[in-house]
Each structure stands twice: as C-alpha cells, then as structure tokens.
Amino acid sequence: MFLKNAWYVAALSEEVGNELQQIIVLGEKICVFRNSEGEVIALEDACPHRKLPLSKGRIKGDNVECGYHGLTFDCAGQCTWAPGTGRIPSAARVRPYPVHEKYNLVWIWMGNAAMADPDDIIDIPNFDSPDWGINQGKAMELQCNYLYMTDNLLDPSHVAWVHETSFAQDATKDAPLKVTKTEDGVIVHRWMMNVEPAPFYKKVIEFDGNCDRLQHYEVRYPSVALIRAIFTPAGTGGPEGTLHEKTFVMDSYNFMTPTTEKETRYYWFQLRNVRPDDQELSDMMNEDVRGAFNEDREVLNQVQIGMTEKTSPHIDLSIDAGQLRFRRQLEAMIAEEALVDEKMGN
C-alpha cells in the first residue's frame, strides 16, 4: 500500500526527452515525454483499446499515437482520433498525471489531481544559492521496499557498522538518540561532542582537531529525507552552541520513489556550505557518497530477502523508535486516504 496524494520524483529532468518512455511509480506504468514546449507530459501507459503501452507508439506533434491501431491521444489523455467509422468512444481516454519540474527533478502526483499543489513539494532554501555547492548523482535502483530505506534514513546508528570507512566514528555506536515528531515527519538526531571527525568529512572540513558533530536524520511523509551533517570545532557545537566560522554543513536530500512493493528508485543530491565552485570536490563527494549508498543498497536488498523469507519473528530495538513512529503515522495516513477514496467511490 502507498500514499497516493503526495509528490514523488518520477525522473531526473535530464532523463526525460522528446521520446516516449515508460516509468513505473507506485506499481503504475506511466508514459512520459516532452511536448513541443519542453513540458513534461505523463499519461497512463496503456491504450484503452488492447492495452498496448503508449510508450511503444509514436509522438505526433504534441499527441501520442498508439503503435497498434493508431488511436491518438492529446496531452490531457483524451483520444482525438480512432480508426473506423462513427464517433470516438467516450471511454477512449487515458489518465493524465500532474507533473512539475523543480530542483532538476520531475515530480509526479499519483492521487487526486485536484489536490496536486506544487507548493507542497519540499522547500530547499539553498538550492540556487551561489554560496552553496552541489553534487548530484544518477538515480539508484534498490531491490527492496521503500520503507526499508526510510528506516535507514531515520537510523543514525547504522553508520557505525555499514559505513566504517566513511561516516563512522566511535561515538556513532552508542551516543544517545533523540526522536522528534513533526507535522510532516519524524526527526532522529544527536550531537556528539569533542570527537574525531569521520573519514569522509576529514576531506572537506577546513579546521584541525576534534569536532562537535550533529547527525540530523529527518524523513517527511511519505518518502523524502533530509540528512544534515554539521561539523564544527570542538566546544562550539551542541544545542546551545554558537557555530564557528569554519563550521561545515552538508545537507543531503534523498527521494525514495516506490516502483513496486519490493523495488525502489532512489534519487539524491548534497548541498554544502564550502567551496561552491570546486568541481573536483563535487566529483570526489559524488564518488564517495555513491560508494556509501552502495553499502546501504547491499544491506537493504538483503534485508528485503530476509524479511520476506523469515521463519521466525523479527525484533525491534530502542534505536528503532523513530522508524516505528514514522511507519505508524504513515500507515494511518494511507488508511485514512483509502477510506476517503472508498466513500467517494474511487
């Protein structure tokens, strides 16, 4: 089950061009392309005649022609031509999906189109700031349910074992976690005071010696995450601290798009407050971050198998509090949405 009245990332902007292609979001096959104005169009990928995917057809101007019998559909999904004599059948239409481009991403709304408001897409304050650098990699395919990834992104402690050579340090094993419920998600966070910087961050921070480190893991419903890392010279951090002029901040944005119940497409980029025009630094961060994400992928793919094939119950630990709270609220939102749909006859 998925929450449908929400924005999901359908593709990187660069992935959608002037050719028909199929994507899968929440188990639904969707045909996407750009029209003559460069706008992204998303239509149900099934001709209503014999259900040949429209993505197997052709673009005709701003219309899509089915590759089987030539039924032609406009960008709103309405059939404008069909073979044979007489009127075009009233059922000769396909569902159009609201889409919006923002942050070099194509966003799609899978639920009630009347509720699709682009202002509900997450706000990223520093995305276009010349003072912040950005690195963005290709999407990654995960062979697991998207909720295992949201679990992972509400779990600061996992870095101690999964990312030993990049994000880990001794304090990540046992520093206490704080869980905060917000209006649109859950935050799990902790400050670790006067600790050695983790290996990945030693390459980018601009001060020597120990640091005060913040791990801020936040996931917003249904599957958008902000991971904020702060490294500031020891003695300047903490909830009451005054951050030093050489404080390093990295905001990692993560977008999990469920394709099926056991598959997820994962989009991501990082913003940093240092050396915004340093392409070499961006390339290094891309490579290292992707390496760390591959470590996550290997673990989570196996978690999916283990949970699917389990022969004994799994257990929860105290460090799972944020994940469990997130899942409970999301389940309630999905159930409420389904009830509303049932009452409306959808």
C-alpha positions as CSV (number, residue, x, y, z in Angstrom):
1,M,0.0,0.0,0.0
2,F,1.2,3.5,-0.9
3,L,0.2,7.1,-0.1
4,K,-1.1,8.4,-3.4
5,N,-1.8,12.0,-2.6
6,A,1.8,13.1,-2.5
7,W,4.6,14.2,-4.8
8,Y,7.1,11.6,-5.9
9,V,10.2,12.0,-8.0
10,A,9.4,10.5,-11.4
11,A,12.8,11.1,-13.0
12,L,15.8,13.3,-13.3
13,S,15.0,16.2,-15.6
14,E,17.8,15.1,-17.9
15,E,16.2,11.6,-18.2
16,V,13.0,12.9,-20.0
17,G,13.4,14.0,-23.6
18,N,11.4,14.0,-26.8
19,E,11.0,10.3,-27.0
20,L,8.3,8.1,-25.4
21,Q,9.5,6.1,-22.4
22,Q,7.9,4.1,-19.6
23,I,8.4,4.7,-16.0
24,I,6.8,2.8,-13.0
25,V,5.6,4.7,-9.9
26,L,3.6,3.0,-7.1
27,G,3.2,0.0,-9.4
28,E,1.6,2.1,-12.2
29,K,3.1,2.2,-15.7
30,I,3.3,5.7,-17.0
31,C,4.4,7.0,-20.4
32,V,6.4,10.2,-20.2
33,F,7.8,12.6,-22.8
34,R,8.3,16.3,-23.5
35,N,5.9,18.2,-25.7
36,S,6.9,20.9,-28.3
37,E,7.1,23.5,-25.5
38,G,9.5,21.3,-23.5
39,E,7.0,20.5,-20.8
40,V,6.9,17.0,-19.3
41,I,3.8,15.1,-20.1
42,A,2.8,11.9,-18.1
43,L,0.0,9.6,-19.3
44,E,-1.3,6.2,-18.3
45,D,0.9,3.8,-20.4
46,A,-1.9,1.6,-21.8
47,C,-4.1,2.3,-24.9
48,P,-7.7,1.6,-23.9
49,H,-8.3,-0.5,-27.0
50,R,-6.0,-3.5,-26.4
51,K,-3.7,-2.1,-23.7
52,L,-0.6,-1.8,-25.8
53,P,1.7,0.6,-23.9
54,L,1.6,4.0,-25.4
55,S,5.4,4.2,-24.9
56,K,5.6,1.6,-27.7
57,G,3.9,4.1,-30.1
58,R,5.0,7.4,-31.6
59,I,4.9,11.2,-30.9
60,K,2.8,13.0,-33.5
61,G,3.2,16.8,-32.8
62,D,2.0,17.1,-29.3
63,N,0.0,13.9,-29.4
64,V,0.8,10.3,-28.8
65,E,-0.2,7.7,-31.4
66,C,-0.7,4.1,-30.4
67,G,1.6,1.7,-32.3
68,Y,-1.2,-0.9,-32.8
69,H,-4.2,0.8,-34.4
70,G,-3.2,4.4,-34.4
71,L,-5.5,5.7,-31.7
72,T,-4.2,9.2,-30.9
73,F,-4.2,11.0,-27.5
74,D,-3.6,14.6,-26.6
75,C,-1.6,15.7,-23.6
76,A,-4.7,15.7,-21.4
77,G,-5.2,12.0,-22.3
78,Q,-8.2,12.4,-24.5
79,C,-8.5,10.4,-27.7
80,T,-8.5,12.8,-30.7
81,W,-8.6,10.1,-33.5
82,A,-9.6,6.4,-33.8
83,P,-9.9,4.1,-36.8
84,G,-13.2,3.0,-38.1
85,T,-16.5,4.9,-38.7
86,G,-18.6,6.8,-36.2
87,R,-17.8,8.7,-33.1
88,I,-14.7,8.2,-30.9
89,P,-15.8,6.0,-27.9
90,S,-16.3,8.0,-24.8
91,A,-14.0,5.6,-22.9
92,A,-11.2,6.2,-25.4
93,R,-9.0,8.2,-23.0
94,V,-6.1,7.6,-20.7
95,R,-5.3,9.1,-17.3
96,P,-3.0,12.2,-17.3
97,Y,-0.8,12.7,-14.2
98,P,0.1,16.1,-12.8
99,V,3.8,16.8,-13.1
100,H,6.1,19.6,-12.0
101,E,9.8,20.2,-12.5
102,K,11.9,21.5,-9.6
103,Y,15.4,21.0,-8.4
104,N,16.4,19.3,-11.7
105,L,13.8,16.7,-10.9
106,V,10.5,15.7,-12.4
107,W,7.8,15.3,-9.8
108,I,4.6,13.4,-10.3
109,W,1.3,13.4,-8.3
110,M,-0.2,9.9,-8.2
111,G,-3.5,10.6,-6.4
112,N,-6.4,13.0,-6.8
113,A,-5.3,15.5,-9.4
114,A,-7.4,18.3,-7.9
115,M,-5.2,18.1,-4.8
116,A,-1.9,18.5,-6.7
117,D,-0.2,21.7,-5.5
118,P,3.4,22.2,-6.5
119,D,3.9,24.4,-3.4
120,D,3.7,21.2,-1.4
121,I,7.0,20.0,-2.8
122,I,9.7,20.2,-0.2
123,D,11.3,23.6,0.1
124,I,15.1,23.6,-0.3
125,P,16.3,27.1,0.7
126,N,19.9,26.9,-0.6
127,F,19.4,25.0,-3.8
128,D,20.1,28.1,-6.0
129,S,22.4,29.9,-3.6
130,P,25.8,30.8,-5.1
131,D,27.3,30.3,-1.7
132,W,26.4,26.6,-1.6
133,G,28.0,23.9,-3.7
134,I,26.0,20.9,-5.0
135,N,26.8,17.4,-6.1
136,Q,24.2,15.2,-7.7
137,G,24.5,11.6,-9.0
138,K,22.4,9.3,-11.1
139,A,19.4,7.5,-9.6
140,M,20.0,4.2,-8.0
141,E,17.8,1.0,-8.2
142,L,17.1,-0.8,-4.9
143,Q,15.6,-4.3,-4.7
144,C,13.7,-3.5,-1.5
145,N,10.5,-1.8,-0.3
146,Y,11.0,1.9,0.1
147,L,10.2,1.8,3.8
148,Y,13.4,-0.1,4.4
149,M,15.2,3.0,3.0
150,T,13.1,5.4,5.1
151,D,14.0,3.2,8.1
152,N,17.7,3.5,7.1
153,L,17.4,7.3,6.9
154,L,15.9,7.5,10.4
155,D,18.8,5.5,11.8
156,P,22.0,7.4,12.6
157,S,23.5,4.5,14.4
158,H,23.8,2.2,11.3
159,V,26.7,4.2,10.0
160,A,28.9,2.7,12.7
161,W,28.7,-0.7,11.1
162,V,27.7,-0.1,7.5
163,H,29.9,2.9,6.7
164,E,33.0,2.2,8.7
165,T,35.4,3.9,6.3
166,S,33.3,6.9,5.5
167,F,30.7,8.2,8.0
168,A,31.6,6.2,11.1
169,Q,33.5,7.1,14.3
170,D,33.5,5.5,17.7
171,A,30.7,7.8,19.0
172,T,28.3,6.7,16.3
173,K,27.9,3.3,18.1
174,D,26.5,4.5,21.4
175,A,25.7,8.2,21.5
176,P,22.1,8.6,22.6
177,L,19.4,9.5,20.1
178,K,16.6,12.0,20.3
179,V,13.3,11.5,18.4
180,T,11.1,14.4,17.5
181,K,7.7,14.1,15.7
182,T,6.9,17.0,13.4
183,E,3.8,17.9,11.4
184,D,5.1,16.2,8.3
185,G,7.5,13.6,9.5
186,V,10.0,12.4,12.1
187,I,13.5,13.6,13.1
188,V,16.1,11.4,14.8
189,H,19.2,13.4,15.8
190,R,22.1,13.7,18.2
191,W,25.1,15.9,19.0
192,M,28.4,14.1,19.6
193,M,30.8,16.4,21.4
194,N,34.6,16.6,21.1
195,V,35.0,13.6,18.8
196,E,37.3,12.9,15.9
197,P,35.8,13.7,12.5
198,A,34.7,10.8,10.4
199,P,36.9,9.8,7.5
200,F,34.7,11.2,4.7
201,Y,34.4,14.6,6.4
202,K,38.1,14.9,7.2
203,K,38.5,15.5,3.4
204,V,36.2,18.5,3.4
205,I,36.2,20.3,6.8
206,E,38.5,23.3,7.0
207,F,39.7,23.1,10.6
208,D,42.1,20.9,12.5
209,G,41.5,18.8,15.7
210,N,38.4,17.3,17.2
211,C,34.8,18.5,16.4
212,D,31.3,18.7,17.7
213,R,29.1,16.7,15.3
214,L,25.4,16.8,14.6
215,Q,23.6,13.9,12.9
216,H,20.2,15.1,11.9
217,Y,18.1,12.4,10.2
218,E,14.7,13.6,9.0
219,V,12.1,11.8,6.9
220,R,8.9,13.5,5.7
221,Y,5.8,11.7,4.6
222,P,5.8,9.6,2.5
223,S,9.5,9.3,1.5
224,V,11.6,12.5,1.3
225,A,14.6,12.7,3.6
226,L,16.9,15.4,4.7
227,I,20.2,14.3,6.3
228,R,22.0,17.2,7.8
229,A,25.6,16.8,8.9
230,I,27.3,19.6,10.9
231,F,31.0,19.6,11.9
232,T,32.2,22.5,14.0
233,P,35.4,22.9,16.1
234,A,35.1,21.2,19.5
235,G,33.5,23.4,22.0
236,T,31.4,25.4,19.5
237,G,28.6,23.0,18.8
238,G,25.7,21.5,20.6
239,P,22.1,22.6,21.0
240,E,23.2,25.8,22.8
241,G,26.4,26.3,20.9
242,T,27.4,29.2,18.6
243,L,28.7,27.7,15.4
244,H,32.3,28.6,14.3
245,E,33.0,30.5,11.1
246,K,34.7,27.3,9.8
247,T,31.7,25.1,10.6
248,F,31.0,22.6,7.8
249,V,27.3,21.9,6.9
250,M,26.2,19.3,4.4
251,D,22.5,18.8,3.6
252,S,21.8,15.5,1.8
253,Y,18.4,15.3,0.2
254,N,17.1,11.9,-0.6
255,F,13.9,11.0,-2.5
256,M,12.6,7.4,-2.5
257,T,10.1,6.5,-5.2
258,P,8.4,3.2,-4.8
259,T,8.2,1.4,-8.2
260,T,6.8,-1.9,-6.8
261,E,6.3,-3.3,-3.3
262,K,9.8,-4.7,-3.5
263,E,11.6,-2.2,-5.7
264,T,12.6,1.5,-5.2
265,R,14.2,4.2,-7.3
266,Y,16.4,6.4,-5.2
267,Y,17.3,10.0,-6.1
268,W,19.7,12.2,-4.2
269,F,21.9,15.3,-4.1
270,Q,24.0,17.1,-1.5
271,L,24.4,20.8,-0.7
272,R,27.5,22.1,1.1
273,N,28.4,25.5,2.5
274,V,32.1,25.4,1.4
275,R,33.9,25.8,-1.9
276,P,30.8,26.1,-4.0
277,D,32.6,26.3,-7.4
278,D,35.1,23.4,-6.7
279,Q,34.1,20.8,-9.3
280,E,36.9,18.5,-8.1
281,L,35.4,18.5,-4.6
282,S,31.9,17.8,-6.1
283,D,33.2,14.9,-8.1
284,M,35.0,13.5,-5.0
285,M,31.9,13.8,-2.9
286,N,29.8,12.2,-5.6
287,E,32.1,9.2,-5.8
288,D,32.4,8.8,-2.0
289,V,28.7,9.3,-1.3
290,R,27.7,6.9,-4.1
291,G,30.1,4.3,-2.6
292,A,28.4,4.7,0.8
293,F,24.9,4.4,-0.8
294,N,26.0,1.2,-2.5
295,E,26.9,-0.1,1.0
296,D,23.3,0.7,2.1
297,R,21.9,-0.9,-1.0
298,E,23.7,-4.2,-0.4
299,V,22.4,-4.3,3.2
300,L,18.8,-3.3,2.4
301,N,18.5,-5.7,-0.6
302,Q,19.4,-8.5,1.8
303,V,17.1,-7.1,4.5
304,Q,14.2,-7.4,2.0
305,I,15.1,-11.0,1.3
306,G,15.4,-11.8,5.0
307,M,12.2,-10.2,6.0
308,T,10.3,-11.8,3.1
309,E,11.6,-15.3,3.8
310,K,11.8,-15.1,7.6
311,T,10.9,-18.2,9.5
312,S,10.9,-16.6,12.9
313,P,9.7,-13.2,14.2
314,H,12.0,-10.1,13.9
315,I,12.6,-7.9,16.9
316,D,12.8,-4.1,17.4
317,L,15.4,-2.2,19.4
318,S,15.2,1.1,21.3
319,I,17.2,2.7,18.4
320,D,14.2,1.9,16.1
321,A,11.9,4.4,17.9
322,G,11.9,7.0,15.1
323,Q,11.4,4.4,12.4
324,L,8.5,2.8,14.1
325,R,6.8,6.2,14.8
326,F,7.2,7.1,11.2
327,R,5.7,3.9,9.9
328,R,2.7,4.1,12.3
329,Q,1.8,7.6,11.2
330,L,2.3,6.8,7.5
331,E,0.1,3.6,7.9
332,A,-2.6,5.8,9.5
333,M,-2.4,8.3,6.6
334,I,-2.7,5.6,4.0
335,A,-5.7,4.0,5.8
336,E,-7.4,7.4,6.0
337,E,-6.8,8.1,2.3
338,A,-8.2,4.7,1.4
339,L,-11.3,5.3,3.5
340,V,-11.9,8.7,1.8
341,D,-11.5,7.0,-1.7
342,E,-14.0,4.3,-0.7
343,K,-16.5,6.9,0.4
344,M,-16.1,8.8,-2.9
345,G,-16.4,5.6,-4.9
346,N,-12.9,5.7,-6.3
